[in-house]
Amino acid sequence: MKVLFVCDDNSLLSQMAEGFFKSFSRQQTVFSAGFNPALTIDPDLVPVMQEDMIDVTQYSPKIISCFQEQTFDLVVFLTDNIAQSESEILNKSKINGFKREIIAVSHENHAANRFEWTRNVRDEIKNETFKLFKKYSQSQPLV
């Protein structure tokens, strides 16, 4: 299965999703990208993912156009902003043949600090990506 996770800046949310999905099975080909990628990954990404034994030290933000003309089985959009931009990925990025899912991550910060918020988001993304993994790993082919 070939999977792409997409968020706006590809510095945190989609990077987390990529890391978790890869950890569920090495048989998957998994990427992440953003419409407007940041210059670097979020500084909290590496330490928060290390707490779950996921190594993302080699990850870096990528623009969605890097995957132009590729075919994916599943493309997962993270956050409501990206859900509203689905036509952009379909029309401009020319990514073909996929099922779509949306993970709406809460951006409300009820935590005491940003690092704690990042942990909360990590746990939410871990749970949602595992649900998707179970759903799609049992239903082949996707397209």
Buried (B, 14 or more C-beta within 10 A) or exposed (E): BBBBBBBBBBBBBBBBBBBBBBBBEEEBEBBBBBBEBBEEBBEBBBEBBEEBEBEBEEBBBBBBBEBEEBEBBBBBBBBEEBBEBBEEBBEEBEBEEBBBBBBBBEEEEEEEEEEBBBBBBBEBBBEBBBEBBEEBEEEEEBE
